[in-house]
């Protein structure tokens, strides 16, 4: 039920029925065991391991049995499909190695602040350790000083590329994600609004996609992260996800958030710079389940309470849930849903179990 844009409900729209739960007419003999939904699409996994989809918009990810391959399809406008070729993504970066002996006098002030080199704005620098940090607010003098101390490379924004329609259409069927930087098998895959996250068997987390508010969690903002990269500080995450501008992870009962500061639950306002890396959210009890909507997040505690933060919220009266144990809370683009238990047991007939 809900908005049926692009056929997301799996049935023709007839007005009133969109506002009430109705079955999706799956093919005869299909037994569904898992369901999920995105912005304007839905998908189901059946007992035979087949994925069924309806609707449209953005992207979907799937983990193959055995964990050796991850497939993604849909929009790759911000690199969320994590393809080695970058196909479908019109955003890119150029890298200049300091071993190329780039003359510091080639650096010039960029319009609006920062530094440019050969008409391209310098957005990050890579230290000799491999760590990267933002350079968008640096002056020419500061960047020259960093070069003098010894850095590995400068990273610059490349001009946007107009992606041909045929190239976009090619991404509408499953594509194998580039897993070269991931050690071992993959045990979990997660899709947020415009990012993809995976967890490997060694507990390491990796992400790609839209990063304008640092929502991939790598320590710097950028227009896009086109291939999976390691995210520090959230090893062992049991869930990752996020909305349009912020992301979150659940690690051993602790919630970590990052991205646009005002959406992260740390009490920060719109004037605060983005949170560049995962930061633990204090003041919460042990959390059992974490989910995200478009611009808000929901956490269920081990005690059955639900905590919500973000923007555009309509709060439910505490009296409605004070005698109920919240099993699961989840969010859509502009709404929330909660599954709660009233503490009473019900004996079902054998034929309904």
KAGIBEL-V602517 format. One record per run of one state. SS is the DSSP state (A for helix, B for strand, O for the rest). FROM is the first residue (numbers start at 1). TO is the last residue. If there is no record, write none. Layout:
{{SS,FROM,TO} {SS,FROM,TO}}
This chain:
{{O,1,4} {A,5,7} {O,8,15} {A,16,19} {O,20,31} {B,32,37} {O,38,39} {B,40,46} {O,47,50} {B,51,56} {O,57,58} {B,59,63} {O,64,69} {B,70,74} {O,75,92} {B,93,97} {A,98,100} {O,101,103} {A,104,106} {B,107,109} {O,110,114} {B,115,117} {O,118,119} {B,120,127} {O,128,131} {B,132,134} {O,135,139} {A,140,149} {O,150,150} {B,151,157} {O,158,164} {A,165,170} {O,171,174} {B,175,176} {O,177,185} {B,186,191} {O,192,194} {B,195,200} {O,201,204} {B,205,211} {O,212,221} {B,222,231} {O,232,238} {B,239,242} {O,243,245} {B,246,251} {O,252,253} {B,254,259} {O,260,260} {A,261,263} {O,264,274} {B,275,280} {O,281,286} {B,287,292} {O,293,295} {B,296,301} {O,302,305} {B,306,310} {O,311,317} {A,318,320} {O,321,324} {B,325,331} {O,332,335} {B,336,341} {O,342,349} {A,350,352} {O,353,353}}
